[in-house]
Amino acid sequence: SHSNASSVAVDLGEQDGALVVNVRDDGQGGAAVKPVGGLAELVDRVGAIDGVLSVASPAGSGTTISAVIPCAS
């Protein structure tokens, strides 16, 4: 793996009518959304369904990818 993580946690929930997905690892951090690549593709795909994807990945502290996706009513 790129992150050298030993564990990953996935949390799903609902907030204000939206699906909230958080994926966290305990790797080395330093991940960034670049113009081309896997994270950019995820941002585009989530955005295509009116969702928002964010990445927090401070060096040495693992990575958290969060998506908030509106649910149909």
TORLUM-100001 format. One record per residue: residue in one letter; x, y, z of N, C-alpha, C, O in turn. Coordinates in pm, whole numbers, plus 50000, padded with zeros to 5 digits. Layout:
{site "a",{X,Y,Z},{X,Y,Z},{X,Y,Z},{X,Y,Z}} ...
***
This chain:
{site "s",{50083,49881,50000},{50000,50000,50000},{50087,50124,50000},{50198,50123,50054}} {site "h",{50038,50231,49941},{50112,50357,49934},{50127,50421,50071},{50226,50489,50098}} {site "s",{50031,50399,50158},{50031,50470,50286},{50106,50398,50397},{50132,50455,50502}} {site "n",{50141,50272,50373},{50203,50189,50477},{50113,50175,50599},{50162,50164,50712}} {site "a",{49982,50174,50579},{49887,50162,50689},{49879,50017,50737},{49896,49924,50659}} {site "s",{49852,50002,50866},{49831,49868,50921},{49684,49844,50951},{49643,49730,50974}} {site "s",{49603,49951,50950},{49459,49934,50972},{49380,50044,50901},{49430,50154,50876}} {site "v",{49256,50009,50871},{49163,50102,50806},{49029,50088,50876},{48986,49977,50907}} {site "a",{48963,50200,50901},{48829,50198,50960},{48733,50270,50866},{48766,50375,50810}} {site "v",{48614,50213,50850},{48511,50272,50766},{48388,50294,50853},{48339,50202,50918}} {site "d",{48339,50418,50853},{48218,50453,50927},{48114,50507,50831},{48145,50589,50745}} {site "l",{47990,50460,50845},{47878,50507,50765},{47773,50564,50859},{47751,50511,50969}} {site "g",{47709,50671,50816},{47603,50727,50898},{47514,50816,50815},{47533,50830,50694}} {site "e",{47416,50875,50880},{47321,50966,50816},{47320,51095,50895},{47316,51094,51019}} {site "q",{47322,51207,50822},{47316,51337,50888},{47242,51433,50798},{47281,51453,50683}} {site "d",{47136,51491,50848},{47059,51591,50773},{47021,51544,50634},{47031,51619,50537}} {site "g",{46978,51418,50623},{46933,51365,50495},{47043,51326,50399},{47018,51307,50280}} {site "a",{47165,51315,50448},{47278,51277,50362},{47349,51155,50420},{47353,51135,50541}} {site "l",{47403,51074,50331},{47489,50963,50370},{47627,51020,50397},{47681,51094,50315}} {site "v",{47685,50987,50512},{47818,51033,50549},{47909,50911,50558},{47881,50818,50633}} {site "v",{48017,50913,50481},{48112,50803,50478},{48249,50857,50518},{48298,50954,50459}} {site "n",{48312,50794,50616},{48447,50831,50658},{48535,50707,50651},{48502,50602,50707}} {site "v",{48648,50721,50583},{48746,50613,50573},{48876,50667,50631},{48930,50767,50583}} {site "r",{48927,50599,50735},{49049,50645,50803},{49152,50533,50805},{49118,50416,50824}} {site "d",{49278,50571,50785},{49386,50474,50802},{49490,50530,50899},{49487,50648,50933}} {site "d",{49580,50444,50940},{49685,50484,51034},{49820,50491,50964},{49924,50467,51026}} {site "g",{49819,50522,50836},{49942,50526,50757},{50024,50652,50779},{50007,50724,50877}} {site "q",{50111,50676,50683},{50207,50786,50695},{50152,50922,50657},{50220,51023,50676}} {site "g",{50030,50928,50605},{49971,51056,50567},{50039,51113,50443},{50113,51043,50374}} {site "g",{50012,51238,50416},{50072,51305,50301},{49996,51287,50171},{50044,51329,50066}} {site "a",{49878,51225,50175},{49798,51209,50053},{49743,51345,50012},{49709,51428,50096}} {site "a",{49733,51366,49880},{49680,51493,49830},{49599,51466,49704},{49627,51373,49629}} {site "v",{49498,51549,49684},{49419,51542,49561},{49497,51618,49454},{49518,51739,49465}} {site "k",{49540,51546,49352},{49615,51605,49241},{49523,51610,49120},{49420,51543,49118}} {site "p",{49557,51690,49019},{49468,51703,48902},{49433,51569,48836},{49324,51554,48782}} {site "v",{49524,51473,48840},{49500,51342,48781},{49534,51237,48886},{49636,51248,48953}} {site "g",{49449,51137,48899},{49478,51029,48993},{49353,50981,49063},{49244,51032,49042}} {site "g",{49373,50882,49146},{49261,50816,49213},{49176,50907,49299},{49053,50901,49293}} {site "l",{49240,50993,49380},{49160,51081,49466},{49083,51184,49383},{48969,51216,49416}} {site "a",{49144,51237,49277},{49074,51333,49190},{48952,51267,49126},{48847,51330,49112}} {site "e",{48966,51141,49088},{48853,51069,49029},{48741,51050,49131},{48623,51060,49096}} {site "l",{48777,51021,49256},{48674,51009,49361},{48603,51142,49383},{48480,51145,49399}} {site "v",{48678,51252,49386},{48617,51385,49402},{48518,51409,49290},{48407,51457,49314}} {site "d",{48557,51378,49165},{48468,51397,49050},{48343,51311,49061},{48232,51359,49034}} {site "r",{48358,51185,49098},{48243,51093,49104},{48145,51134,49212},{48024,51132,49190}} {site "v",{48196,51171,49329},{48107,51214,49437},{48041,51346,49399},{47923,51366,49428}} {site "g",{48114,51436,49336},{48059,51563,49292},{47950,51546,49187},{47856,51625,49180}} {site "a",{47963,51442,49104},{47864,51417,48999},{47727,51384,49055},{47626,51399,48986}} {site "i",{47722,51338,49180},{47593,51308,49244},{47563,51412,49354},{47492,51384,49451}} {site "d",{47618,51532,49334},{47596,51646,49423},{47651,51626,49564},{47603,51688,49659}} {site "g",{47751,51540,49577},{47815,51518,49705},{47945,51596,49716},{47988,51661,49620}} {site "v",{48006,51588,49833},{48133,51655,49859},{48228,51553,49920},{48192,51481,50012}} {site "l",{48351,51548,49867},{48453,51459,49921},{48570,51544,49968},{48614,51634,49897}} {site "s",{48619,51515,50087},{48735,51588,50139},{48840,51489,50186},{48809,51376,50224}} {site "v",{48965,51535,50184},{49078,51452,50225},{49159,51530,50327},{49199,51644,50303}} {site "a",{49183,51468,50442},{49272,51524,50544},{49384,51423,50564},{49358,51307,50598}} {site "s",{49508,51466,50542},{49619,51371,50546},{49749,51436,50590},{49845,51444,50513}} {site "p",{49753,51484,50714},{49877,51546,50761},{49990,51443,50768},{49969,51328,50807}} {site "a",{50108,51485,50730},{50224,51395,50730},{50241,51330,50867},{50241,51398,50970}} {site "g",{50256,51198,50868},{50278,51123,50990},{50154,51091,51070},{50164,51031,51176}} {site "s",{50035,51130,51021},{49915,51114,51101},{49802,51038,51033},{49688,51046,51077}} {site "g",{49831,50964,50928},{49726,50889,50861},{49642,50977,50770},{49667,51096,50755}} {site "t",{49543,50915,50709},{49458,50983,50612},{49311,50957,50645},{49273,50845,50680}} {site "t",{49230,51061,50633},{49085,51049,50646},{49022,51103,50519},{49046,51218,50481}} {site "i",{48941,51019,50454},{48864,51061,50338},{48718,51063,50383},{48666,50963,50434}} {site "s",{48653,51176,50363},{48514,51192,50406},{48428,51229,50285},{48465,51315,50205}} {site "a",{48314,51163,50274},{48219,51194,50168},{48082,51221,50230},{48038,51147,50318}} {site "v",{48017,51326,50184},{47880,51357,50223},{47799,51353,50094},{47821,51433,50003}} {site "i",{47705,51259,50087},{47629,51234,49965},{47480,51252,49995},{47425,51181,50080}} {site "p",{47415,51347,49926},{47272,51367,49950},{47193,51240,49917},{47223,51171,49819}} {site "c",{47094,51211,49998},{47007,51096,49974},{46877,51145,49912},{46827,51253,49943}} {site "a",{46823,51064,49823},{46694,51098,49763},{46587,51095,49870},{46590,51011,49959}} {site "s",{46493,51188,49861},{46385,51189,49962},{46264,51119,49911},{46163,51110,49982}} 
***
